[in-house]
Amino acid sequence: MNSMDYEVLLYKDEKGVFIAECVDLPGCISDGKTKQEAITNIREAILAYLESIKKETNELHSKAEIIKITI
């Protein structure tokens, strides 16, 4: 698999748990007791998410183009 960058929103919730949400993959969220644990867990969640998509579509659209649209 080719290396890709994903934006992750990292914050502490009201209970003091670190939450990591992958901005690029809706619903891909993980957590951890520490920042590093949350980052490790979101990496695993992203890989599982992508594997799930790959199984469903049998191919990731690696040649897809990202464009900006002004509204």
PQR file of N, CA, C, O and H, with PARSE charges and radii, in Angstrom:
ATOM      1  N   MET A   1       0.841  -1.176   0.000 -0.4000 1.5000
ATOM      2  CA  MET A   1       0.000   0.000   0.000 -0.0000 2.0000
ATOM      3  C   MET A   1       0.884   1.236   0.000  0.5500 1.7000
ATOM      4  O   MET A   1       1.873   1.304   0.731 -0.5500 1.4000
ATOM      5  N   ASN A   2       0.530   2.194  -0.809 -0.4000 1.5000
ATOM      6  CA  ASN A   2       1.279   3.446  -0.859 -0.0000 2.0000
ATOM      7  C   ASN A   2       1.046   4.260   0.404  0.5500 1.7000
ATOM      8  O   ASN A   2      -0.013   4.177   1.026 -0.5500 1.4000
ATOM      9  H   ASN A   2      -0.273   2.139  -1.403  0.4000 1.0000
ATOM     10  N   SER A   3       2.031   5.035   0.766 -0.4000 1.5000
ATOM     11  CA  SER A   3       1.934   5.899   1.935 -0.0000 2.0000
ATOM     12  C   SER A   3       1.058   7.106   1.614  0.5500 1.7000
ATOM     13  O   SER A   3       1.197   7.715   0.553 -0.5500 1.4000
ATOM     14  H   SER A   3       2.891   5.103   0.260  0.4000 1.0000
ATOM     15  N   MET A   4       0.157   7.449   2.532 -0.4000 1.5000
ATOM     16  CA  MET A   4      -0.707   8.618   2.361 -0.0000 2.0000
ATOM     17  C   MET A   4      -0.782   9.370   3.679  0.5500 1.7000
ATOM     18  O   MET A   4      -0.600   8.785   4.747 -0.5500 1.4000
ATOM     19  H   MET A   4       0.045   6.955   3.394  0.4000 1.0000
ATOM     20  N   ASP A   5      -1.048  10.658   3.605 -0.4000 1.5000
ATOM     21  CA  ASP A   5      -1.221  11.482   4.798 -0.0000 2.0000
ATOM     22  C   ASP A   5      -2.709  11.665   5.077  0.5500 1.7000
ATOM     23  O   ASP A   5      -3.508  11.845   4.157 -0.5500 1.4000
ATOM     24  H   ASP A   5      -1.196  11.134   2.739  0.4000 1.0000
ATOM     25  N   TYR A   6      -3.067  11.616   6.349 -0.4000 1.5000
ATOM     26  CA  TYR A   6      -4.444  11.839   6.773 -0.0000 2.0000
ATOM     27  C   TYR A   6      -4.451  12.878   7.886  0.5500 1.7000
ATOM     28  O   TYR A   6      -3.593  12.850   8.768 -0.5500 1.4000
ATOM     29  H   TYR A   6      -2.418  11.469   7.096  0.4000 1.0000
ATOM     30  N   GLU A   7      -5.407  13.785   7.849 -0.4000 1.5000
ATOM     31  CA  GLU A   7      -5.546  14.775   8.913 -0.0000 2.0000
ATOM     32  C   GLU A   7      -6.332  14.148  10.056  0.5500 1.7000
ATOM     33  O   GLU A   7      -7.378  13.532   9.850 -0.5500 1.4000
ATOM     34  H   GLU A   7      -6.104  13.808   7.133  0.4000 1.0000
ATOM     35  N   VAL A   8      -5.802  14.318  11.278 -0.4000 1.5000
ATOM     36  CA  VAL A   8      -6.441  13.763  12.465 -0.0000 2.0000
ATOM     37  C   VAL A   8      -6.682  14.885  13.468  0.5500 1.7000
ATOM     38  O   VAL A   8      -5.768  15.633  13.814 -0.5500 1.4000
ATOM     39  H   VAL A   8      -4.952  14.818  11.446  0.4000 1.0000
ATOM     40  N   LEU A   9      -7.916  14.990  13.925 -0.4000 1.5000
ATOM     41  CA  LEU A   9      -8.284  15.932  14.970 -0.0000 2.0000
ATOM     42  C   LEU A   9      -8.031  15.236  16.306  0.5500 1.7000
ATOM     43  O   LEU A   9      -8.613  14.186  16.578 -0.5500 1.4000
ATOM     44  H   LEU A   9      -8.659  14.382  13.644  0.4000 1.0000
ATOM     45  N   LEU A  10      -7.172  15.814  17.134 -0.4000 1.5000
ATOM     46  CA  LEU A  10      -6.787  15.203  18.405 -0.0000 2.0000
ATOM     47  C   LEU A  10      -7.160  16.148  19.538  0.5500 1.7000
ATOM     48  O   LEU A  10      -6.733  17.302  19.560 -0.5500 1.4000
ATOM     49  H   LEU A  10      -6.699  16.667  16.913  0.4000 1.0000
ATOM     50  N   TYR A  11      -7.959  15.654  20.478 -0.4000 1.5000
ATOM     51  CA  TYR A  11      -8.378  16.488  21.603 -0.0000 2.0000
ATOM     52  C   TYR A  11      -8.665  15.624  22.832  0.5500 1.7000
ATOM     53  O   TYR A  11      -8.812  14.406  22.737 -0.5500 1.4000
ATOM     54  H   TYR A  11      -8.306  14.716  20.460  0.4000 1.0000
ATOM     55  N   LYS A  12      -8.740  16.279  23.970 -0.4000 1.5000
ATOM     56  CA  LYS A  12      -9.035  15.608  25.228 -0.0000 2.0000
ATOM     57  C   LYS A  12     -10.510  15.821  25.547  0.5500 1.7000
ATOM     58  O   LYS A  12     -10.996  16.951  25.503 -0.5500 1.4000
ATOM     59  H   LYS A  12      -8.621  17.269  24.048  0.4000 1.0000
ATOM     60  N   ASP A  13     -11.227  14.744  25.866 -0.4000 1.5000
ATOM     61  CA  ASP A  13     -12.639  14.896  26.206 -0.0000 2.0000
ATOM     62  C   ASP A  13     -12.806  15.274  27.676  0.5500 1.7000
ATOM     63  O   ASP A  13     -11.826  15.445  28.401 -0.5500 1.4000
ATOM     64  H   ASP A  13     -10.832  13.826  25.902  0.4000 1.0000
ATOM     65  N   GLU A  14     -14.059  15.400  28.101 -0.4000 1.5000
ATOM     66  CA  GLU A  14     -14.339  15.844  29.466 -0.0000 2.0000
ATOM     67  C   GLU A  14     -13.876  14.859  30.537  0.5500 1.7000
ATOM     68  O   GLU A  14     -13.739  15.232  31.702 -0.5500 1.4000
ATOM     69  H   GLU A  14     -14.855  15.260  27.512  0.4000 1.0000
ATOM     70  N   LYS A  15     -13.634  13.610  30.153 -0.4000 1.5000
ATOM     71  CA  LYS A  15     -13.149  12.597  31.102 -0.0000 2.0000
ATOM     72  C   LYS A  15     -11.629  12.484  31.095  0.5500 1.7000
ATOM     73  O   LYS A  15     -11.060  11.679  31.832 -0.5500 1.4000
ATOM     74  H   LYS A  15     -13.745  13.307  29.207  0.4000 1.0000
ATOM     75  N   GLY A  16     -10.972  13.291  30.265 -0.4000 1.5000
ATOM     76  CA  GLY A  16      -9.516  13.267  30.199 -0.0000 2.0000
ATOM     77  C   GLY A  16      -8.940  12.254  29.225  0.5500 1.7000
ATOM     78  O   GLY A  16      -7.730  12.029  29.202 -0.5500 1.4000
ATOM     79  H   GLY A  16     -11.434  13.945  29.666  0.4000 1.0000
ATOM     80  N   VAL A  17      -9.801  11.641  28.420 -0.4000 1.5000
ATOM     81  CA  VAL A  17      -9.365  10.665  27.421 -0.0000 2.0000
ATOM     82  C   VAL A  17      -9.043  11.413  26.126  0.5500 1.7000
ATOM     83  O   VAL A  17      -9.780  12.316  25.730 -0.5500 1.4000
ATOM     84  H   VAL A  17     -10.784  11.823  28.438  0.4000 1.0000
ATOM     85  N   PHE A  18      -7.953  11.042  25.474 -0.4000 1.5000
ATOM     86  CA  PHE A  18      -7.600  11.653  24.196 -0.0000 2.0000
ATOM     87  C   PHE A  18      -8.410  10.995  23.083  0.5500 1.7000
ATOM     88  O   PHE A  18      -8.436   9.770  22.958 -0.5500 1.4000
ATOM     89  H   PHE A  18      -7.354  10.309  25.796  0.4000 1.0000
ATOM     90  N   ILE A  19      -9.063  11.818  22.287 -0.4000 1.5000
ATOM     91  CA  ILE A  19      -9.876  11.363  21.162 -0.0000 2.0000
ATOM     92  C   ILE A  19      -9.146  11.730  19.878  0.5500 1.7000
ATOM     93  O   ILE A  19      -8.630  12.840  19.743 -0.5500 1.4000
ATOM     94  H   ILE A  19      -9.041  12.813  22.389  0.4000 1.0000
ATOM     95  N   ALA A  20      -9.108  10.798  18.942 -0.4000 1.5000
ATOM     96  CA  ALA A  20      -8.488  11.025  17.637 -0.0000 2.0000
ATOM     97  C   ALA A  20      -9.525  10.715  16.561  0.5500 1.7000
ATOM     98  O   ALA A  20     -10.025   9.594  16.471 -0.5500 1.4000
ATOM     99  H   ALA A  20      -9.527   9.897  19.051  0.4000 1.0000
ATOM    100  N   GLU A  21      -9.841  11.721  15.745 -0.4000 1.5000
ATOM    101  CA  GLU A  21     -10.812  11.562  14.662 -0.0000 2.0000
ATOM    102  C   GLU A  21     -10.128  11.835  13.336  0.5500 1.7000
ATOM    103  O   GLU A  21      -9.531  12.895  13.152 -0.5500 1.4000
ATOM    104  H   GLU A  21      -9.435  12.632  15.818  0.4000 1.0000
ATOM    105  N   CYS A  22     -10.208  10.892  12.412 -0.4000 1.5000
ATOM    106  CA  CYS A  22      -9.637  11.096  11.088 -0.0000 2.0000
ATOM    107  C   CYS A  22     -10.607  11.951  10.276  0.5500 1.7000
ATOM    108  O   CYS A  22     -11.700  11.505   9.927 -0.5500 1.4000
ATOM    109  H   CYS A  22     -10.693  10.030  12.561  0.4000 1.0000
ATOM    110  N   VAL A  23     -10.197  13.175   9.984 -0.4000 1.5000
ATOM    111  CA  VAL A  23     -11.033  14.140   9.274 -0.0000 2.0000
ATOM    112  C   VAL A  23     -11.404  13.620   7.882  0.5500 1.7000
ATOM    113  O   VAL A  23     -12.505  13.875   7.394 -0.5500 1.4000
ATOM    114  H   VAL A  23      -9.309  13.537  10.268  0.4000 1.0000
ATOM    115  N   ASP A  24     -10.499  12.904   7.255 -0.4000 1.5000
ATOM    116  CA  ASP A  24     -10.683  12.448   5.876 -0.0000 2.0000
ATOM    117  C   ASP A  24     -11.565  11.208   5.749  0.5500 1.7000
ATOM    118  O   ASP A  24     -12.035  10.894   4.655 -0.5500 1.4000
ATOM    119  H   ASP A  24      -9.604  12.697   7.651  0.4000 1.0000
ATOM    120  N   LEU A  25     -11.795  10.499   6.859 -0.4000 1.5000
ATOM    121  CA  LEU A  25     -12.551   9.251   6.814 -0.0000 2.0000
ATOM    122  C   LEU A  25     -13.703   9.323   7.817  0.5500 1.7000
ATOM    123  O   LEU A  25     -13.500   9.046   8.999 -0.5500 1.4000
ATOM    124  H   LEU A  25     -11.414  10.754   7.747  0.4000 1.0000
ATOM    125  N   PRO A  26     -14.896   9.685   7.374 -0.5600 1.5000
ATOM    126  CA  PRO A  26     -16.036   9.853   8.279  0.2800 2.0000
ATOM    127  C   PRO A  26     -16.279   8.618   9.151  0.5500 1.7000
ATOM    128  O   PRO A  26     -16.348   7.491   8.661 -0.5500 1.4000
ATOM    129  N   GLY A  27     -16.407   8.863  10.449 -0.4000 1.5000
ATOM    130  CA  GLY A  27     -16.675   7.776  11.384 -0.0000 2.0000
ATOM    131  C   GLY A  27     -15.451   7.040  11.870  0.5500 1.7000
ATOM    132  O   GLY A  27     -15.566   6.131  12.692 -0.5500 1.4000
ATOM    133  H   GLY A  27     -16.351   9.779  10.848  0.4000 1.0000
ATOM    134  N   CYS A  28     -14.284   7.407  11.384 -0.4000 1.5000
ATOM    135  CA  CYS A  28     -13.038   6.750  11.794 -0.0000 2.0000
ATOM    136  C   CYS A  28     -12.501   7.493  13.019  0.5500 1.7000
ATOM    137  O   CYS A  28     -11.848   8.530  12.900 -0.5500 1.4000
ATOM    138  H   CYS A  28     -14.191   8.146  10.716  0.4000 1.0000
ATOM    139  N   ILE A  29     -12.793   6.937  14.200 -0.4000 1.5000
ATOM    140  CA  ILE A  29     -12.471   7.578  15.475 -0.0000 2.0000
ATOM    141  C   ILE A  29     -11.838   6.548  16.402  0.5500 1.7000
ATOM    142  O   ILE A  29     -12.195   5.370  16.377 -0.5500 1.4000
ATOM    143  H   ILE A  29     -13.323   6.095  14.297  0.4000 1.0000
ATOM    144  N   SER A  30     -10.901   7.004  17.213 -0.4000 1.5000
ATOM    145  CA  SER A  30     -10.292   6.141  18.219 -0.0000 2.0000
ATOM    146  C   SER A  30      -9.971   6.988  19.440  0.5500 1.7000
ATOM    147  O   SER A  30     -10.235   8.190  19.457 -0.5500 1.4000
ATOM    148  H   SER A  30     -10.611   7.961  17.233  0.4000 1.0000
ATOM    149  N   ASP A  31      -9.403   6.359  20.457 -0.4000 1.5000
ATOM    150  CA  ASP A  31      -9.055   7.100  21.667 -0.0000 2.0000
ATOM    151  C   ASP A  31      -7.858   6.455  22.351  0.5500 1.7000
ATOM    152  O   ASP A  31      -7.344   5.429  21.906 -0.5500 1.4000
ATOM    153  H   ASP A  31      -9.189   5.382  20.443  0.4000 1.0000
ATOM    154  N   GLY A  32      -7.432   7.074  23.433 -0.4000 1.5000
ATOM    155  CA  GLY A  32      -6.322   6.538  24.211 -0.0000 2.0000
ATOM    156  C   GLY A  32      -6.149   7.319  25.497  0.5500 1.7000
ATOM    157  O   GLY A  32      -6.623   8.448  25.624 -0.5500 1.4000
ATOM    158  H   GLY A  32      -7.850   7.907  23.795  0.4000 1.0000
ATOM    159  N   LYS A  33      -5.465   6.707  26.448 -0.4000 1.5000
ATOM    160  CA  LYS A  33      -5.197   7.373  27.725 -0.0000 2.0000
ATOM    161  C   LYS A  33      -4.173   8.487  27.569  0.5500 1.7000
ATOM    162  O   LYS A  33      -4.165   9.444  28.344 -0.5500 1.4000
ATOM    163  H   LYS A  33      -5.080   5.790  26.345  0.4000 1.0000
ATOM    164  N   THR A  34      -3.302   8.361  26.554 -0.4000 1.5000
ATOM    165  CA  THR A  34      -2.288   9.372  26.265 -0.0000 2.0000
ATOM    166  C   THR A  34      -2.413   9.781  24.800  0.5500 1.7000
ATOM    167  O   THR A  34      -3.078   9.107  24.014 -0.5500 1.4000
ATOM    168  H   THR A  34      -3.309   7.584  25.925  0.4000 1.0000
ATOM    169  N   LYS A  35      -1.759  10.905  24.435 -0.4000 1.5000
ATOM    170  CA  LYS A  35      -1.753  11.326  23.029 -0.0000 2.0000
ATOM    171  C   LYS A  35      -1.168  10.228  22.153  0.5500 1.7000
ATOM    172  O   LYS A  35      -1.728   9.884  21.112 -0.5500 1.4000
ATOM    173  H   LYS A  35      -1.219  11.453  25.074  0.4000 1.0000
ATOM    174  N   GLN A  36      -0.030   9.680  22.587 -0.4000 1.5000
ATOM    175  CA  GLN A  36       0.645   8.667  21.777 -0.0000 2.0000
ATOM    176  C   GLN A  36      -0.224   7.426  21.596  0.5500 1.7000
ATOM    177  O   GLN A  36      -0.265   6.851  20.508 -0.5500 1.4000
ATOM    178  H   GLN A  36       0.425   9.959  23.433  0.4000 1.0000
ATOM    179  N   GLU A  37      -0.915   7.014  22.649 -0.4000 1.5000
ATOM    180  CA  GLU A  37      -1.799   5.854  22.541 -0.0000 2.0000
ATOM    181  C   GLU A  37      -2.945   6.146  21.572  0.5500 1.7000
ATOM    182  O   GLU A  37      -3.318   5.284  20.777 -0.5500 1.4000
ATOM    183  H   GLU A  37      -0.882   7.482  23.532  0.4000 1.0000
ATOM    184  N   ALA A  38      -3.501   7.352  21.636 -0.4000 1.5000
ATOM    185  CA  ALA A  38      -4.579   7.725  20.715 -0.0000 2.0000
ATOM    186  C   ALA A  38      -4.079   7.739  19.270  0.5500 1.7000
ATOM    187  O   ALA A  38      -4.792   7.310  18.363 -0.5500 1.4000
ATOM    188  H   ALA A  38      -3.198   8.052  22.282  0.4000 1.0000
ATOM    189  N   ILE A  39      -2.862   8.229  19.055 -0.4000 1.5000
ATOM    190  CA  ILE A  39      -2.279   8.260  17.710 -0.0000 2.0000
ATOM    191  C   ILE A  39      -2.032   6.847  17.199  0.5500 1.7000
ATOM    192  O   ILE A  39      -2.335   6.536  16.047 -0.5500 1.4000
ATOM    193  H   ILE A  39      -2.282   8.577  19.792  0.4000 1.0000
ATOM    194  N   THR A  40      -1.483   5.996  18.052 -0.4000 1.5000
ATOM    195  CA  THR A  40      -1.263   4.593  17.671 -0.0000 2.0000
ATOM    196  C   THR A  40      -2.588   3.931  17.317  0.5500 1.7000
ATOM    197  O   THR A  40      -2.682   3.210  16.323 -0.5500 1.4000
ATOM    198  H   THR A  40      -1.237   6.249  18.988  0.4000 1.0000
ATOM    199  N   ASN A  41      -3.608   4.175  18.131 -0.4000 1.5000
ATOM    200  CA  ASN A  41      -4.913   3.557  17.905 -0.0000 2.0000
ATOM    201  C   ASN A  41      -5.593   4.082  16.646  0.5500 1.7000
ATOM    202  O   ASN A  41      -6.251   3.315  15.943 -0.5500 1.4000
ATOM    203  H   ASN A  41      -3.532   4.761  18.938  0.4000 1.0000
ATOM    204  N   ILE A  42      -5.449   5.383  16.341 -0.4000 1.5000
ATOM    205  CA  ILE A  42      -6.084   5.907  15.127 -0.0000 2.0000
ATOM    206  C   ILE A  42      -5.367   5.386  13.883  0.5500 1.7000
ATOM    207  O   ILE A  42      -5.999   5.193  12.845 -0.5500 1.4000
ATOM    208  H   ILE A  42      -4.914   6.007  16.912  0.4000 1.0000
ATOM    209  N   ARG A  43      -4.066   5.156  13.974 -0.4000 1.5000
ATOM    210  CA  ARG A  43      -3.352   4.538  12.838 -0.0000 2.0000
ATOM    211  C   ARG A  43      -3.956   3.169  12.530  0.5500 1.7000
ATOM    212  O   ARG A  43      -4.218   2.838  11.374 -0.5500 1.4000
ATOM    213  H   ARG A  43      -3.552   5.312  14.817  0.4000 1.0000
ATOM    214  N   GLU A  44      -4.170   2.383  13.579 -0.4000 1.5000
ATOM    215  CA  GLU A  44      -4.766   1.053  13.406 -0.0000 2.0000
ATOM    216  C   GLU A  44      -6.190   1.161  12.873  0.5500 1.7000
ATOM    217  O   GLU A  44      -6.601   0.370  12.024 -0.5500 1.4000
ATOM    218  H   GLU A  44      -3.956   2.652  14.519  0.4000 1.0000
ATOM    219  N   ALA A  45      -6.945   2.146  13.373 -0.4000 1.5000
ATOM    220  CA  ALA A  45      -8.321   2.341  12.913 -0.0000 2.0000
ATOM    221  C   ALA A  45      -8.362   2.749  11.439  0.5500 1.7000
ATOM    222  O   ALA A  45      -9.215   2.283  10.684 -0.5500 1.4000
ATOM    223  H   ALA A  45      -6.611   2.789  14.062  0.4000 1.0000
ATOM    224  N   ILE A  46      -7.440   3.617  11.040 -0.4000 1.5000
ATOM    225  CA  ILE A  46      -7.373   4.041   9.634 -0.0000 2.0000
ATOM    226  C   ILE A  46      -7.057   2.850   8.737  0.5500 1.7000
ATOM    227  O   ILE A  46      -7.688   2.669   7.695 -0.5500 1.4000
ATOM    228  H   ILE A  46      -6.747   3.996  11.653  0.4000 1.0000
ATOM    229  N   LEU A  47      -6.088   2.041   9.137 -0.4000 1.5000
ATOM    230  CA  LEU A  47      -5.747   0.856   8.343 -0.0000 2.0000
ATOM    231  C   LEU A  47      -6.933  -0.096   8.228  0.5500 1.7000
ATOM    232  O   LEU A  47      -7.191  -0.635   7.152 -0.5500 1.4000
ATOM    233  H   LEU A  47      -5.576   2.187   9.983  0.4000 1.0000
ATOM    234  N   ALA A  48      -7.657  -0.308   9.329 -0.4000 1.5000
ATOM    235  CA  ALA A  48      -8.830  -1.182   9.309 -0.0000 2.0000
ATOM    236  C   ALA A  48      -9.932  -0.590   8.427  0.5500 1.7000
ATOM    237  O   ALA A  48     -10.597  -1.318   7.690 -0.5500 1.4000
ATOM    238  H   ALA A  48      -7.447   0.130  10.203  0.4000 1.0000
ATOM    239  N   TYR A  49     -10.121   0.724   8.502 -0.4000 1.5000
ATOM    240  CA  TYR A  49     -11.116   1.423   7.691 -0.0000 2.0000
ATOM    241  C   TYR A  49     -10.806   1.232   6.208  0.5500 1.7000
ATOM    242  O   TYR A  49     -11.682   0.879   5.418 -0.5500 1.4000
ATOM    243  H   TYR A  49      -9.581   1.315   9.101  0.4000 1.0000
ATOM    244  N   LEU A  50      -9.544   1.472   5.843 -0.4000 1.5000
ATOM    245  CA  LEU A  50      -9.143   1.346   4.438 -0.0000 2.0000
ATOM    246  C   LEU A  50      -9.258  -0.089   3.949  0.5500 1.7000
ATOM    247  O   LEU A  50      -9.650  -0.327   2.807 -0.5500 1.4000
ATOM    248  H   LEU A  50      -8.832   1.759   6.484  0.4000 1.0000
ATOM    249  N   GLU A  51      -8.921  -1.042   4.799 -0.4000 1.5000
ATOM    250  CA  GLU A  51      -9.042  -2.456   4.430 -0.0000 2.0000
ATOM    251  C   GLU A  51     -10.508  -2.809   4.196  0.5500 1.7000
ATOM    252  O   GLU A  51     -10.828  -3.572   3.285 -0.5500 1.4000
ATOM    253  H   GLU A  51      -8.603  -0.849   5.728  0.4000 1.0000
ATOM    254  N   SER A  52     -11.390  -2.259   5.013 -0.4000 1.5000
ATOM    255  CA  SER A  52     -12.821  -2.485   4.853 -0.0000 2.0000
ATOM    256  C   SER A  52     -13.313  -1.935   3.515  0.5500 1.7000
ATOM    257  O   SER A  52     -14.072  -2.595   2.804 -0.5500 1.4000
ATOM    258  H   SER A  52     -11.130  -1.639   5.754  0.4000 1.0000
ATOM    259  N   ILE A  53     -12.873  -0.720   3.181 -0.4000 1.5000
ATOM    260  CA  ILE A  53     -13.247  -0.124   1.893 -0.0000 2.0000
ATOM    261  C   ILE A  53     -12.711  -0.976   0.749  0.5500 1.7000
ATOM    262  O   ILE A  53     -13.405  -1.220  -0.238 -0.5500 1.4000
ATOM    263  H   ILE A  53     -12.257  -0.185   3.758  0.4000 1.0000
ATOM    264  N   LYS A  54     -11.470  -1.423   0.895 -0.4000 1.5000
ATOM    265  CA  LYS A  54     -10.843  -2.225  -0.155 -0.0000 2.0000
ATOM    266  C   LYS A  54     -11.626  -3.508  -0.391  0.5500 1.7000
ATOM    267  O   LYS A  54     -11.833  -3.919  -1.533 -0.5500 1.4000
ATOM    268  H   LYS A  54     -10.906  -1.225   1.697  0.4000 1.0000
ATOM    269  N   LYS A  55     -12.056  -4.128   0.683 -0.4000 1.5000
ATOM    270  CA  LYS A  55     -12.837  -5.360   0.545 -0.0000 2.0000
ATOM    271  C   LYS A  55     -14.176  -5.085  -0.122  0.5500 1.7000
ATOM    272  O   LYS A  55     -14.639  -5.870  -0.949 -0.5500 1.4000
ATOM    273  H   LYS A  55     -11.889  -3.793   1.611  0.4000 1.0000
ATOM    274  N   GLU A  56     -14.799  -3.963   0.242 -0.4000 1.5000
ATOM    275  CA  GLU A  56     -16.111  -3.627  -0.326 -0.0000 2.0000
ATOM    276  C   GLU A  56     -16.018  -3.264  -1.802  0.5500 1.7000
ATOM    277  O   GLU A  56     -16.870  -3.671  -2.592 -0.5500 1.4000
ATOM    278  H   GLU A  56     -14.423  -3.325   0.914  0.4000 1.0000
ATOM    279  N   THR A  57     -15.030  -2.529  -2.172 -0.4000 1.5000
ATOM    280  CA  THR A  57     -14.923  -2.067  -3.559 -0.0000 2.0000
ATOM    281  C   THR A  57     -13.928  -2.876  -4.376  0.5500 1.7000
ATOM    282  O   THR A  57     -13.879  -2.774  -5.602 -0.5500 1.4000
ATOM    283  H   THR A  57     -14.338  -2.198  -1.530  0.4000 1.0000
ATOM    284  N   ASN A  58     -13.132  -3.687  -3.672 -0.4000 1.5000
ATOM    285  CA  ASN A  58     -12.102  -4.537  -4.267 -0.0000 2.0000
ATOM    286  C   ASN A  58     -10.975  -3.728  -4.895  0.5500 1.7000
ATOM    287  O   ASN A  58     -10.121  -4.277  -5.591 -0.5500 1.4000
ATOM    288  H   ASN A  58     -13.172  -3.770  -2.677  0.4000 1.0000
ATOM    289  N   GLU A  59     -10.977  -2.420  -4.645 -0.4000 1.5000
ATOM    290  CA  GLU A  59      -9.892  -1.575  -5.148 -0.0000 2.0000
ATOM    291  C   GLU A  59     -10.047  -0.169  -4.589  0.5500 1.7000
ATOM    292  O   GLU A  59     -11.151   0.375  -4.567 -0.5500 1.4000
ATOM    293  H   GLU A  59     -11.671  -1.974  -4.079  0.4000 1.0000
ATOM    294  N   LEU A  60      -8.953   0.418  -4.141 -0.4000 1.5000
ATOM    295  CA  LEU A  60      -8.972   1.816  -3.721 -0.0000 2.0000
ATOM    296  C   LEU A  60      -8.704   2.678  -4.951  0.5500 1.7000
ATOM    297  O   LEU A  60      -7.907   2.312  -5.815 -0.5500 1.4000
ATOM    298  H   LEU A  60      -8.056  -0.024  -4.159  0.4000 1.0000
ATOM    299  N   HIS A  61      -9.353   3.784  -5.020 -0.4000 1.5000
ATOM    300  CA  HIS A  61      -9.215   4.666  -6.177 -0.0000 2.0000
ATOM    301  C   HIS A  61      -7.978   5.547  -6.018  0.5500 1.7000
ATOM    302  O   HIS A  61      -8.086   6.741  -5.741 -0.5500 1.4000
ATOM    303  H   HIS A  61     -10.000   4.081  -4.319  0.4000 1.0000
ATOM    304  N   SER A  62      -6.815   4.950  -6.197 -0.4000 1.5000
ATOM    305  CA  SER A  62      -5.556   5.666  -5.987 -0.0000 2.0000
ATOM    306  C   SER A  62      -5.304   6.740  -7.046  0.5500 1.7000
ATOM    307  O   SER A  62      -4.475   7.627  -6.845 -0.5500 1.4000
ATOM    308  H   SER A  62      -6.728   3.979  -6.422  0.4000 1.0000
ATOM    309  N   LYS A  63      -6.007   6.662  -8.155 -0.4000 1.5000
ATOM    310  CA  LYS A  63      -5.818   7.664  -9.209 -0.0000 2.0000
ATOM    311  C   LYS A  63      -6.902   8.739  -9.169  0.5500 1.7000
ATOM    312  O   LYS A  63      -7.048   9.520 -10.109 -0.5500 1.4000
ATOM    313  H   LYS A  63      -6.681   5.941  -8.318  0.4000 1.0000
ATOM    314  N   ALA A  64      -7.657   8.771  -8.075 -0.4000 1.5000
ATOM    315  CA  ALA A  64      -8.705   9.786  -7.942 -0.0000 2.0000
ATOM    316  C   ALA A  64      -8.066  11.161  -7.827  0.5500 1.7000
ATOM    317  O   ALA A  64      -6.939  11.303  -7.354 -0.5500 1.4000
ATOM    318  H   ALA A  64      -7.538   8.136  -7.311  0.4000 1.0000
ATOM    319  N   GLU A  65      -8.791  12.146  -8.257 -0.4000 1.5000
ATOM    320  CA  GLU A  65      -8.301  13.520  -8.246 -0.0000 2.0000
ATOM    321  C   GLU A  65      -9.084  14.325  -7.215  0.5500 1.7000
ATOM    322  O   GLU A  65     -10.308  14.214  -7.138 -0.5500 1.4000
ATOM    323  H   GLU A  65      -9.707  12.031  -8.641  0.4000 1.0000
ATOM    324  N   ILE A  66      -8.392  15.124  -6.433 -0.4000 1.5000
ATOM    325  CA  ILE A  66      -9.035  16.016  -5.477 -0.0000 2.0000
ATOM    326  C   ILE A  66      -9.030  17.409  -6.083  0.5500 1.7000
ATOM    327  O   ILE A  66      -7.984  17.923  -6.479 -0.5500 1.4000
ATOM    328  H   ILE A  66      -7.398  15.214  -6.496  0.4000 1.0000
ATOM    329  N   ILE A  67     -10.202  18.012  -6.149 -0.4000 1.5000
ATOM    330  CA  ILE A  67     -10.320  19.355  -6.711 -0.0000 2.0000
ATOM    331  C   ILE A  67     -10.996  20.267  -5.691  0.5500 1.7000
ATOM    332  O   ILE A  67     -11.673  19.792  -4.779 -0.5500 1.4000
ATOM    333  H   ILE A  67     -11.052  17.595  -5.827  0.4000 1.0000
ATOM    334  N   LYS A  68     -10.813  21.563  -5.845 -0.4000 1.5000
ATOM    335  CA  LYS A  68     -11.492  22.545  -5.002 -0.0000 2.0000
ATOM    336  C   LYS A  68     -12.572  23.214  -5.827  0.5500 1.7000
ATOM    337  O   LYS A  68     -12.369  23.539  -6.997 -0.5500 1.4000
ATOM    338  H   LYS A  68     -10.263  21.948  -6.586  0.4000 1.0000
ATOM    339  N   ILE A  69     -13.724  23.416  -5.201 -0.4000 1.5000
ATOM    340  CA  ILE A  69     -14.849  24.072  -5.858 -0.0000 2.0000
ATOM    341  C   ILE A  69     -15.238  25.279  -5.018  0.5500 1.7000
ATOM    342  O   ILE A  69     -15.418  25.160  -3.806 -0.5500 1.4000
ATOM    343  H   ILE A  69     -13.889  23.152  -4.251  0.4000 1.0000
ATOM    344  N   THR A  70     -15.367  26.420  -5.640 -0.4000 1.5000
ATOM    345  CA  THR A  70     -15.783  27.631  -4.944 -0.0000 2.0000
ATOM    346  C   THR A  70     -17.284  27.795  -5.087  0.5500 1.7000
ATOM    347  O   THR A  70     -17.830  27.695  -6.186 -0.5500 1.4000
ATOM    348  H   THR A  70     -15.221  26.517  -6.625  0.4000 1.0000
ATOM    349  N   ILE A  71     -17.943  28.047  -3.973 -0.4000 1.5000
ATOM    350  CA  ILE A  71     -19.405  28.222  -3.987 -0.0000 2.0000
ATOM    351  C   ILE A  71     -19.732  29.610  -3.489  0.5500 1.7000
ATOM    352  O   ILE A  71     -20.904  29.980  -3.415 -0.5500 1.4000
ATOM    353  H   ILE A  71     -17.499  28.129  -3.080  0.4000 1.0000
TER
END
